[in-house]
Amino acid sequence: MFIASSISDAVSAPIGCRRSRPDASAAKLSVTGAIFSSIRLPSVSVFYYLTLHHQHRDSGGIIVANKDLRDWINELEANEQLQHVSGADHHEEIGAIVDIHMHKMTNPAVMFDDIPGFPKGNRVLANILTSVPRINIALGKPVDTSEIELVNYWREYMKDQPTHPPVEVNGGPLIENVFEGDDIDITTIPAPKWHELDGGYFIGTACMVVMKDPDSGWINYGAYRVQSHDAKTASVMVSKGKHGDILMRKYFDRGEPCPIAVVAGMHPALFMVAGLEMPYGNNEYDCAGGILGEGVEVINMPKTGLPVPANAEIAFEGFIHPEDLVDEGPFGEWPGYYAGDMHPEPAIRIETFMHRDNPVLLGAIPAVPPNDDTFYRGTYRCGAVWNQLEAAGIPEVKGVWAHEAGGSRMWLTVSIDTKYGGHSKQAGLIASQCHAGAYANRWVIVVDEDIDPSNMNDVIWAMCTRCDPKDGLDILNGCWSTHLDPMSYSHEDRRNSRVVVDACIPFKDKDSFPAVARASKELDERVRAKFGDVLPEGS
């Protein structure tokens, strides 16, 4: 390992060249010859190059102003959406503090620094996407965009599917510190033990796990949990049938190790795409570029050639070998329970580790909902269910909400303007079984158009006053569920049952049902326009 004073020094240095440094534990390494064996940079200083790449390009169209995690953090600061905490340890205190914050949607994101046992500046950012304003900032939308407006954003995004392919560049902030061989130590990153009963420290919760199809060359990345085990070993837990599992087994069937890269700090839009269950064969980088308005700048990792964001905070690469397993977990998961016991999972043998100066580890802690996993995925899933209802021929859908307390999957509310007898039942049954709504669902509630599906008080009021249980409930058996469902832990049959609740005014009584004791829409709008300055904020 050596310290390069300029990019040209790094390029000209022999591969594997080492120069002595006085304190291997404290020195900050800029670049290595090995990483530049496949990446050639112009002869300019590192500082000048990185300064150029912090300037945002305007390629036309809608461009999200914040391009990397640090830009987004600055936007959070400007909108009073960030709180700083010093001195919390990574053993249990960080996770407990985040657990308190994320159960109220108005609480800010939390930046942890001065973490005992780690250098000042090695930070953890958590509670990232548990509020609509922070999601809006990540997507480049007005900070006051509402829940249903956000759902409509995802609806239109899925219909249009805008894409921008990634842009390969020669370097970026990520290569400020690069480690190989015995210098690799991922435990220098303060990965938390997020829950008291977790089996270890998880560096990958809000992460990108990058793989490549050995047949087609398709690049895929997903959000899978990654546990740190020692300086040069991590593990990845990929559920059966997920794209990462399919790709990994393709290599194993050939008798080859699977190349893998893990990114543990990036613009949150890239993380959101990692968890959005894109169709097989779709390149998530293309989709992320579509959200950001321009292609994601990437560099190719030196050993695997896998692309990672050039302005990421933390990344490492390596190989998963057939039958090379390490004990992983347990880990508190999105339904709010520990997902089984310790279990053997694929080991990642790390060959390159890199990070920015003062790196920020991005964390999305799954726990008792609402949590980071459930909220942003819920807004996307609502858009998908809405589109699939319309594609199935359901008219007059007015809103969809996957409630965060149900992990964005187990409770789904659909608002419609009923036009015929059986309309509400038809909508409920299709919502419960369409692809976006079926997995791990438990409750589907159908309400009238005057009910805001994201307002739980409104929804419960409709259930209590417009649903007669003897006629308004349907129980469906043998439905698609998950091994993370706590009701399925003890057996191999992962199916469940679910309830479809018709909480709409019965169609036959629609014209004679008692009037609602609430200001009309017209009166409400007139009063808000006239007295808005004295009405309660957020009302």
N, C-alpha and C positions, 0 to 999 in steps of 0.2 A: 504494500500500500504506500502511496506517496501523495504529497500535497502538490497540486499544480497551480502555478501562479497565473496561468492563462490557458484558454482553450487550446492554443497552438502547442503549448507545452504538453498538454495531455495527449494530443494527437500524435506528436512525435515520439513520445515515450514508448519504450519497448513493452510489448504485452507481458503482463505479469511482473513488470519492474517494481522493485520495492526500494524505498529509501527509509532510513531510520527516522523515527520521531521520538521526542523525549518522553511523552506520556501517552501511551496508546489509549488509555481510558478517557483522557480528557481532550485529546486533539480532535479538531473537527476536520474531516477529510473532504476535499472538494470533489475530486474526480479520480477515476483510475484509468490506466491504459486499456484495461480489458473492455470497459463499457464502450470505449470509442473505437474498438476494433471493427464495429459495424456501424458507427455513427460518426460522420465527419463534419466538423464544425469550422466556420470561418475563423481566421486569425484575429479575433477580437478578445478583449478581456471578458472574464466571466461576468463582472459587474455590468459592463456595457451591454452584453448580450441579454442578461436577465432584465435590465432596465427596458430594453426595446420590447421584450415580450410581455412586460406588464402593461404596455399601451394597447388598448382594445381597438380592434379593427372594426370598421363599419362596412359590411359587404352588401348593405341594402336590406330592405324588409324589416321585420320586427326582430331586433337584436336585444337579448337580455343583457343589461348593462354590467351585471356582476358575472365575471367569467371564472373565478376560482373560489375556493372556500374562503380565502381571506377577504376578497371583495364582498362576499355574502355576509361575513362577520361584520365588516364595516357598515353594511346596510342595516344589520340588526342593531348595531350601536346607535345609528342615526334615528332609528324608529323605536328606541327604548325597548328592544326585544332581547336584551342580553344582560345577564348578571354575572359578575366575577366572584369566584370563591377561591380563597387561598388556604392551603394547609390541610385539605382533606386527603386522607390516605386512600390508596387504590385497592386496599384489601376489602373493605366493605363500605367505608364512609361515602365515597363518590356515588356508588350505586344507591345507597339509602337516600342521599340528598336528591338524586334524580328522581327516585321513586316518589318523593314528596312533591316535587315540582310538576311532574307530568300528569297528575290527576286533576289539575285545574287548567282549562284551556287558555286562560289569560296569563298564566305564569310564563316567565321568559325562558329562553335557552340559558344554559349554564356553562361558563368557561372555567375550568379548574386549572390552577397554576400553583407553583410552590408545593408540588406533591412530594411528601416525604420520601427520601431515597432516590430522587431523580433530579437532574439539573433544572434550575429555574428556566422556564421557557419551553420545556417539554410538557405540552398541555393536552387536556382532554375537553372536547366540546360535546355536550349531550343535551337531551330534551330538545332536539333540533326541529322536528316537524310535527309537534303536538299542537300547533295553532294554525288557523287559516292565514293570519297575516304573514307568518314565516314561510309558509308554502307559497303564498302570493309573491313574496320577495324573490324566492328561488326561481319562480316561473316568469319573473319580469312583469307581473300584473300589479295594478294598484293595490296598495296594502289593505284597503278597506273592501276589497272584493268579497262578496258574501259566500256562504257555503254552497248554496245552490248555483250561484254564478260560477263557482269553481268547478262544480260538477259539470256544468254546461261547457266549460273550457275543455275538460277532458273528453266530453262527447264530440265536440268539433275536432279536437286533435285526432281522435280515433277514426273519424270519418275521412279527414283529409290526409292523415298519415304523412305530414311533412317530414322530409329527411334531408340531412346534410352529411355526407360521408366524412370520416375523420381525416384530418390533415397531418401527415407525417412531417415532423420538424426535427431539427438537429440537436435539440437540447431543451432545457427549461429549468425552472427552479428545483424540480425533483432531484436533479443530479448534484445539488450542492454538497451532499455527503453520500458517498458510495462505498460499500464494504463488500469484501469477498473473502473466501477462505476462512481462516481463523479469526478474522476481524469481524465477522458477522455476529451480531448479538441483538436479536429482536426484543430481548427483555429490557433493553434500554428505553423502550417505549412503555409508558405507564399504563398498560392495558389493565382495566379494572377487573376485579371479581365482582360482577354486577349484582349478584344476589348472594345471600348468606350461605345457601346450600349448593351453590355452583361448584363444579368439580375443578375449577381452575380459573385462569385469567384469559379473557376473550378479547383478542386484538381486533377481530373481525365481527362487528355487529352491523355497523353502517358502512359496509365495504363493497367492493367489486371483486369478484373472483373471475378471472379471465382465462378462457380456454379456447382451443382451436380444433375444428373438425379435421381429423387426419385425412379424410377422403376429399372433402370439397374445399378446405381452407377457410370455411366460415368461422368468423370470430364471434364468440358468445361470451357475455359476462352476466353473472347473476349475483344475488345477495344471499350467500350462505354463511353460516356461522363458522368462525375460525378461532381455534383455541391456541394460545402460546404454550409450548411445553418446555422448551429449553432454548438456548441461544440460537440454535440452527434448525429447530424442529417446530412445526405447527401441525395442526390437523384441520380437516375440513369435513363438515357434516352436510352431505347432499342427499336429500330424500330420493328414494327410488322413483324413477320415471322423470325426474327433473332433467333439464337439458345438460347440466354439468355431469350428472350420473351417466347419461347416454354417451357423452363424449369420452368420459374417462374409460368406460368399458370398451369403447372402440379401440383404444390403445392397448388395453389389457388383452383383448382378443387377438391382437397381433403379437403379443408377448413383449410389448414395449412400455416404458414408463410414460406417464401422461405429463406433458408440460403444463405448468400452472403459474399464474401470477396473481398476487393479492394486492389490492389497493385499499388503504385504510385511512383515507382522508382526501376528499375530493369535493367539488361543487355538489351540493345536495341534489340538484336535478339529475346528475349521473347516478346517484344512489337511488333516487326514486325510480328511474328507468330499470335499474337492476332488480327491483321487486315487483315489476308490473306484468310479469308473466306474458312476455311477447311470444308470438307464434314461433314454432321451431323454424330455424333458418333465417329469421330476421336478425339483423345486426343491431344490437343495442346502441352501439356508438352512433349509427346513422339516426336512430330515433332520438337520442340525446341531442344530437346536432339540430334536429328538427325543433326541439323545445327551445334550445338556446339561440336559434336563428342563424347559426353558422357551424361549420365542422369543428369537432373537438380536436385540439392539437395533441398529438400523441408522439411518444418516442417508443422505439422497439427495445425491449429488454435484451441484454447482451447474450444470455445463455439460451433462452427459449424463443426469442424473436417476437414474443407476445407484446401487443401494443398497450401502453398505459398512459394516462393523461400526463402531459409534460409538466403541468403545474400542480400535480398531486402533492400531498404532504408526505406520505409514507407509501412505500411499495416494496415487495420482495417477490422473488421468483424461485422456482425450483421444480422438482419432479416428484410425482406420486408413482411409486413402484407397485406392481401387482403383489398382493398379499402382504404389503408393508402397512401394518395397522398399529395404532396406539390407542390406549384407553382415553375416551373423550367423554365430557359431561360429568354429571348431569348439568342441565342448564334450564333456568326459568324461561318458559316460552310464551308466545303471544296469547294463548287462552288464559294465562294467569296461573299456570301450574308448572312444576318441574316435569319435563318431558322424559319420563322413564329414568333409568339408572345409568351409571357409567357403561359405555359400550364401545367396542373397538371401531374406529373410523380411520379412513385413509390418512397416512402421515405425509406431510410435505417436507421434503429434505431441501433446505434452502441453500441456494448457490449465490444469490446476489441480494443485497439489502440496501436500500437507499432512502434518504429522507431530506427534506428541506431543513435549513437552519430553524431552530425553535419549532419543531414539528407539532402539528395539531392532530391528535387522534380523534376521528369522528366516531361518536357512539350513538347507537339507537337501541335502547334497552327494551327488550320484550319483557312484559310483566303483567300483573293484573291490569286489564285495560281501564281507561285509555292509555295507550303508549305510543312510542314512535312508529312501531310497525303498523299499528291499526289505523291511525288517523289519516296519513297521506294515502295509504292504499285504499282506504274507504272511499275517498273522493273519486279516485280513479275507477274503482269497482262500480260505484254508483253510475258513472257515465257509461260504463260497459253494459250494465244491466238495462239501463234506459234505452240504449241503442238496440239491444237484443230484443227487448219488448216491442219496440217499433218495427224491427225487422220481422218479428213473428206476426205482425198485423194488429197489435193492440193500439187502438186510437186514443188520443187525448190523454197521454201521460203528461203529468204536470211537474213531477219531481220524484227523485229516488234518494234515499239516504240509508247508508249502512252504518248503524250506530256504533260509535267507538267503544262503548261498554261491552258490546258483543264481539269485540276483536275485528270489527269491520266485515265479519262473515256470518256470525250467528244470528244477527238481528237485522232485518231488511224491511224498510218501510217504503211503500209505493203510493204516490198520490195520483189520482185520476179524476177526470170529469166523466162520470158514468153516463153512457148514452143508450144502454139497452140492458134488459135483464140478463144477468150472468156475466156482465162485463167485468165486475170486480173480482169474481171468482176466477175467471179466465186469466186476468192479470196476475193474480196471486199465484196460481198454479204454474204459470210460465216463469214468473220471477223466481220461484223456488227451484226450478229445474233447468233454466237456461245455463249455459256454461259459466258465465260470470257470477251467477247467484247460487249455484248448486253446491259447490264445495264447502263442506263443514257448516252448512246453514242449519238453523234450528227454528227460527221464527220468521214468518213473512206477514207483515201487516199491510193491508190495503185500506187507504183512507180517501176521503173526498178532496176535491181541489181546494177547498177552503182551509185545509189542514197543512201546516208546514211540516213536511216529513222529518226535518232536522230538529224540530222543537218537541222534546219528549213530553212536555206537559200537554201540548195539543194532541199528540198521538194517544197518550193514555186517556185523555178526556174523550176522544172519539171511540176508543175501545170500550170505555165504560158506558157511554150513552148511545152508541149507534150499533153495537154488536150484541145480538142475542146468542149466547153460546150454543144453544141447541140447533141453530141454523147457520151460525157464522163461523164455525170451526171445522176445518178438515185436517185430519192427521194422515200424513203420508209415511209409509214404511219403506225400508230398504234403500235409503238414499245415500248419495256420495258423501263420505266424510274423510277423516284424517287420523293418522296415528297420534297426532297431538291432542285429539279430543279426549279429555279426561274420562269420559264415559266409555272409551274404547281401549283403555290401557290394558285391561285384563284379558282381552281375547283378540283373535286374529281377524275377526269379521269387522272391518272398518266402516260398515254402513251404519246409518242412524235413521231416526224418524224426525219429522218436523211438522210444525203446525202452520197452517195458512189461516189467518184471521181476516174475515171480511168485516171491517169497521167502517164501511160506507153506509150512509142512509139507504135503507132498502129501496131499490129502484121503484117498486110499486107504490111506495109512500113518499117519493121524492117531492111531489107537489103539495102534499098535505102535512109534511113533517113540521114540528114547531119551529118558529123562527129562532135564530141564534141571537142571544142577548149580548151583542157586541157591536161596536160602531161599524157602520158600513165602510166599504173601501173608499168611497167618495168622501165621506165625512172625515175619515182618518187622514186622508191625503190633504184635505183642506186645513185641518187643525195643525198638522205637522208643518205645512208651509207657513202658517200664520204665527205659530207659537213654538217653532222648532228650537229657539234659543233658550227656552225655559223648560223644555221637556228633558227627562232623565237621559243621560248619555247612554247610547246603545239601545234605547227603547224602540 
